[in-house]
């Protein structure tokens, strides 16, 4: 393993569980343990526990924190209240996406931005270079470990470790829980968020406590079908849920309006980086659109595969694709021209899979509805 590839605090746990490891986002990460499909189905039917400590955390504090955040994100952080979480993107002046991220508000002068692992250094540099408001900004990624417990059994599993009533933590809310109220394990942030399309928690803690919390969760979930899950299942789960992946479906060359993320662009909140370009794109209409595709024949659409119109002409490209364990069919996200014939659900296109044009149906994600 290269010295340039970091280890998360749970690296030894993954090795002891026989995980297949691979470099990802600058970290040595578990791709799978028992198998991607097995782990995927565990999350859909019960629960899975992920190590996502590779994600980045950037603290923004001080009296100018909100003004600065409003300047660099497209969504409206003024709507946040203490304990509330916001999904958003940061854009370049031309509207291209720097990254997608979560914004946590702890109080009116204390926020945390959670960014993608491969973008930590780039995002921090971007944030620092655009900090005209003089907010106090610090990259705290090395001081934070992050576990994701996902699936309909996640709530009772975590509830077994705390007397804090978790039903009060609504979707996209978080709660700071002291060690006294979390089985003496650690002061943690329990966030009702995730990247799988299922209910669950993302649990922020100090790196030195990650192993103890992982083991406590696995023990609490032993009778509830909980399994460790790797990045392979995380990717198939997020794709079934229709969630974009930075580097595939959204990049610096894509804008949120064409990526189906117009709902996180608030033109009425005041000025922000990229506003002028996005307003022009909105007025003119995006030239292309990210759509979902479900294959009608056996064949797995992969990133980079051409999308064809009914006449066999190339019109677009697959950005994310896989076999859906739930549907037992190939599914994909793909950019196509923004015209009704190519974007209307139910219309038929094709994907060139190993030089064969296989039929696919335009489908509005998510491909799978989360469990109740």
Secondary structure, 3 states (H helix, E strand, C coil): CCCCCEECCCHHHHHHCCCEEEEECCEEEEEECCCHHHHHHHHHHCEEEEECCCCEEEEEECCCHHHHHHHHCCCCHHHCCCCEEEEEEEECCCCEEEEEEEEEEEECCEEEEEECHHHHHHHHHHHHHCCCCCCEEEECHHHCEEEEEECCCHHHHHHCCCCCCHHHCCCCEEEEECHHHCCCCCCEEEECCCCCCCCEEEEEECHHHHHHHHHHHHHHCHHHCEEECCHHHHHHHHHHCCCCCECCCECCCCECCCCCCHHHCCHHHCCCCCHHHHHHHHHHCCCEEEEEEEECCCCCCCCCCEEECCCCCEEEEEEEEEEECCCCEEEEEEEEECCHHHHCCCCEEEEEECCEEEEEEEECCCCCCCCC
